[in-house]
Amino acid sequence: MKFGMNVPIFGEYADVRLLAELAVDAERAGWDGFWVWDHIQWSGEGEGEPRQPAVDPTVALALVAASTSRVRIGPMVTPLARRRPWKVAREITTLDHLSGGRVTLGVGLGGPPGLEFGDFGEDTDPRVRAAKLDEGLDVLTGLWSGEPFDFAGQHHRVHRAQLLPPPVQRPVPIWVGGEWPDHRAPFRRAARFDGVHPLLFSVPPDDQPAAIRELVSFLRGIRPDDRPFDVAFGAETRGDGSEADRALVREFEQAGVTWWMEPVSHWRGPLAEMRERIRRGPPAL
């Protein structure tokens, strides 16, 4: 198992230099990955709350890439339906070169739909966003080939485009996010790519390892090949070397988790506490 985290880009974390410093702290402490959220705006715990400061994830990741040398990085997750996929292809390729091939791209529908789409006149219908996401993934992977590429879909069209250079990684790993077990479509989508980042909002904590096992079994039944596939999920640990931490991590590892995703976020505690948690390092097995 490898150990990473998923860090907000708003509120106390709305500072590109701070995010780079946290990534450096993580690398020094022995963590293996540092991902950032991707939101165009944020408003507390609900869509009606006051807006909070935020920063751009791609700009933040550029400084993170330049400030680190080992940890994997990327957005987790990018709502590809609100992005031009050719622009994302160029951005991620540039990050992949800047980082020396350390990018993993997380994608999903994105939310809340009102903040991410509706406020800007974009369609909030999940079926429309899903169709744009699927087309965007086809465009993204086609452009990453480095070869001339054509695409004709309902939402995107590409004619004789060729993005050079291609990424360092061939291909850049793509993880798909989604809510399990409430929705199966994101996981059928994930089966085509390199990993999954499930959200278990409706599953009680004690039942989450069993839910992960069910997800892994579902994916094994629909994946088209036996290429390596990552499952990224985690829970709160203290990082104090305790047996409780080790037992929790082992339970999820046995369920099929390959990347521990430590929650580092505003809802868990203030920034100072989260920074100290990062510096204590990943939970030891």
C-alpha positions in Angstrom: 0.0 0.0 0.0 1.1 3.6 -0.7 0.0 6.6 1.3 -1.3 10.0 0.1 -3.7 12.7 0.8 -6.3 14.9 -0.8 -6.0 18.6 0.2 -8.6 21.4 -0.3 -7.8 24.6 -2.3 -10.2 26.9 -0.5 -10.6 28.6 2.9 -7.4 28.4 4.9 -5.8 26.4 2.1 -6.4 29.1 -0.6 -2.7 29.9 -0.9 -0.6 28.3 -3.7 2.6 28.8 -1.8 1.1 27.1 1.3 0.0 24.1 -0.7 3.5 23.7 -2.1 4.9 23.9 1.4 2.4 21.2 2.6 3.5 19.0 -0.3 7.2 19.5 0.7 6.3 18.6 4.3 4.5 15.5 3.0 7.4 14.4 0.9 9.9 14.8 3.7 7.6 12.9 6.1 7.4 9.9 3.8 4.1 10.3 2.1 3.8 9.0 -1.4 1.1 11.2 -2.9 -0.3 14.8 -2.7 -3.5 15.6 -4.6 -5.6 18.7 -4.5 -9.3 19.3 -4.9 -10.6 20.9 -8.0 -13.4 23.5 -7.5 -14.1 26.7 -9.3 -15.7 28.1 -6.2 -16.7 27.0 -2.7 -19.3 28.0 -0.2 -18.9 26.4 3.2 -20.9 23.2 3.7 -23.7 24.1 1.4 -24.6 26.0 -1.8 -26.3 28.8 0.1 -23.4 29.6 2.4 -21.1 32.6 1.8 -18.3 32.0 -0.8 -14.8 31.3 0.4 -11.5 32.2 -1.2 -10.1 29.6 -3.5 -7.1 29.1 -5.9 -6.7 27.4 -9.2 -5.6 23.7 -8.9 -3.5 23.6 -12.0 -1.5 26.7 -11.0 -1.1 25.2 -7.5 0.1 21.9 -8.9 2.7 23.6 -11.1 4.4 25.0 -7.9 3.9 21.6 -6.1 5.6 19.8 -9.0 8.5 22.3 -9.0 8.9 22.1 -5.2 8.9 18.2 -4.9 10.8 15.4 -6.5 9.1 12.1 -5.4 5.4 12.3 -4.5 2.7 11.7 -7.0 0.6 14.7 -7.6 -2.6 15.7 -9.4 -6.2 17.0 -9.1 -8.7 14.8 -7.3 -11.1 15.1 -8.9 -11.4 17.3 -12.0 -15.0 17.8 -13.2 -14.0 17.3 -16.8 -17.5 18.2 -18.0 -16.8 21.9 -17.2 -13.5 21.9 -18.9 -12.3 21.9 -22.5 -10.6 18.5 -22.7 -7.9 19.7 -25.1 -7.0 22.4 -22.6 -6.9 19.7 -19.8 -4.7 17.5 -22.0 -2.2 20.3 -22.5 -2.2 21.2 -18.8 -1.7 17.7 -17.6 1.0 17.0 -20.2 2.9 20.1 -19.0 2.5 19.0 -15.4 3.7 15.5 -16.3 6.8 16.9 -17.9 7.4 19.4 -15.1 7.1 16.7 -12.5 9.1 14.0 -14.3 6.2 11.7 -14.9 4.5 11.9 -11.4 0.9 13.0 -12.3 -2.2 10.9 -11.7 -5.4 12.6 -13.0 -8.6 12.1 -11.0 -11.8 12.8 -12.9 -15.5 12.8 -12.0 -18.9 14.6 -12.5 -18.0 17.3 -9.9 -20.1 18.9 -7.4 -22.0 20.7 -6.0 -23.6 21.0 -9.5 -25.0 24.5 -8.7 -21.7 26.0 -7.7 -19.6 24.1 -10.4 -22.0 24.4 -13.3 -25.3 26.2 -12.7 -23.8 29.5 -11.6 -22.1 29.8 -14.9 -25.0 28.8 -17.2 -23.7 25.2 -17.6 -26.1 22.2 -17.6 -26.4 20.7 -14.2 -28.2 17.5 -15.4 -26.0 14.5 -14.3 -26.7 12.6 -17.5 -25.5 15.5 -19.6 -22.4 15.9 -17.4 -21.7 12.2 -17.6 -21.9 12.3 -21.4 -19.5 15.2 -21.5 -17.2 13.4 -19.1 -17.1 10.3 -21.3 -16.5 12.3 -24.5 -13.8 14.3 -22.7 -12.0 11.2 -21.6 -12.0 9.9 -25.2 -10.6 13.3 -26.4 -8.0 13.4 -23.6 -6.6 10.0 -24.2 -6.7 10.5 -28.0 -4.7 13.7 -27.8 -2.2 12.1 -25.3 -1.2 9.7 -28.0 0.9 12.4 -29.7 -0.6 11.3 -33.1 -3.0 13.3 -35.3 -6.4 12.9 -33.8 -10.0 13.3 -34.9 -13.2 13.1 -32.8 -16.8 13.7 -33.5 -19.2 13.5 -30.6 -22.4 15.2 -29.4 -20.5 17.7 -27.2 -16.9 17.8 -28.6 -15.3 17.9 -32.0 -11.7 17.6 -32.9 -10.2 17.8 -36.4 -6.6 16.8 -37.2 -5.3 18.0 -33.8 -1.9 16.8 -32.6 -0.6 17.8 -29.2 3.2 17.6 -28.9 5.0 16.5 -26.9 3.0 13.6 -25.5 3.1 13.1 -21.8 6.2 11.4 -20.1 3.9 8.7 -18.9 2.2 6.6 -21.6 -0.5 6.8 -20.5 -1.0 9.2 -17.6 -2.9 7.2 -15.0 -6.6 8.2 -14.7 -8.6 7.5 -11.6 -12.4 7.9 -11.6 -14.3 9.2 -8.6 -17.9 8.3 -7.7 -20.3 7.5 -4.9 -20.4 3.8 -4.0 -22.7 1.8 -3.8 -25.3 4.5 -4.7 -24.2 4.8 -8.3 -22.7 2.1 -10.5 -22.0 4.1 -13.7 -18.9 5.9 -12.4 -17.3 2.5 -11.6 -18.1 1.0 -15.0 -16.3 4.1 -16.3 -13.4 3.5 -13.9 -13.0 0.0 -15.1 -11.7 1.3 -18.5 -8.9 3.2 -16.8 -6.3 2.9 -14.1 -8.0 3.4 -10.7 -10.9 4.5 -8.7 -11.5 6.9 -5.8 -14.8 5.8 -4.2 -16.8 8.1 -1.9 -18.8 6.1 0.7 -21.1 8.8 1.9 -24.0 6.5 2.6 -21.9 3.7 4.2 -21.3 3.7 8.0 -17.6 3.7 9.0 -17.7 0.1 10.4 -19.1 -1.2 7.1 -16.7 0.6 4.8 -14.1 -2.2 4.4 -16.9 -4.5 3.3 -18.1 -1.9 0.8 -14.6 -1.7 -0.6 -14.5 -5.5 -1.0 -17.8 -5.4 -2.8 -16.5 -2.7 -5.1 -13.3 -4.6 -5.9 -15.3 -7.7 -6.7 -17.6 -5.6 -9.0 -14.6 -4.1 -10.8 -13.0 -7.5 -11.3 -16.1 -8.7 -13.0 -16.2 -5.9 -15.6 -12.6 -4.9 -16.2 -11.5 -5.6 -19.8 -8.0 -6.8 -18.8 -5.7 -7.5 -15.9 -3.6 -4.4 -16.0 -2.7 -2.9 -12.5 -5.6 -1.0 -11.0 -5.6 1.2 -8.0 -8.2 1.7 -5.3 -7.7 4.9 -3.3 -9.6 5.3 0.0 -8.7 6.2 3.5 -9.9 7.3 7.0 -8.5 9.4 9.7 -5.4 8.2 11.5 -3.2 9.8 14.2 0.1 8.9 12.7 1.5 8.0 16.2 2.5 4.4 15.4 -0.4 3.0 17.4 -1.8 -0.4 16.9 -5.2 1.2 16.3 -3.8 3.0 13.2 -2.1 -0.2 11.9 -5.3 -2.3 12.4 -7.4 0.3 10.5 -5.0 0.5 7.6 -4.6 -3.3 7.4 -8.4 -3.8 7.3 -8.7 -1.6 4.3 -5.6 -3.1 2.7 -7.1 -6.5 3.0 -10.3 -5.2 1.4 -8.4 -4.1 -1.7 -7.2 -0.5 -1.1 -3.9 0.1 -2.8 -3.6 3.9 -2.0 -4.4 5.1 1.5 -6.0 8.6 1.1 -5.6 10.4 4.4 -8.3 13.0 4.9 -6.6 16.4 5.3 -9.4 18.9 5.3 -11.2 21.8 6.9 -13.9 19.5 8.5 -11.3 17.4 10.3 -9.5 20.3 12.1 -7.8 23.6 11.6 -4.9 24.0 9.3 -2.3 24.0 12.0 -3.5 20.6 13.2 -3.6 19.2 9.7 -0.1 20.4 9.0 1.2 18.7 12.1 -0.7 15.5 11.0 1.1 15.7 7.6 4.5 16.0 9.4 3.9 13.0 11.5 3.9 10.9 8.4 1.8 8.1 7.0 0.3 5.5 9.3 2.9 2.7 9.8 2.1 -0.9 8.8 
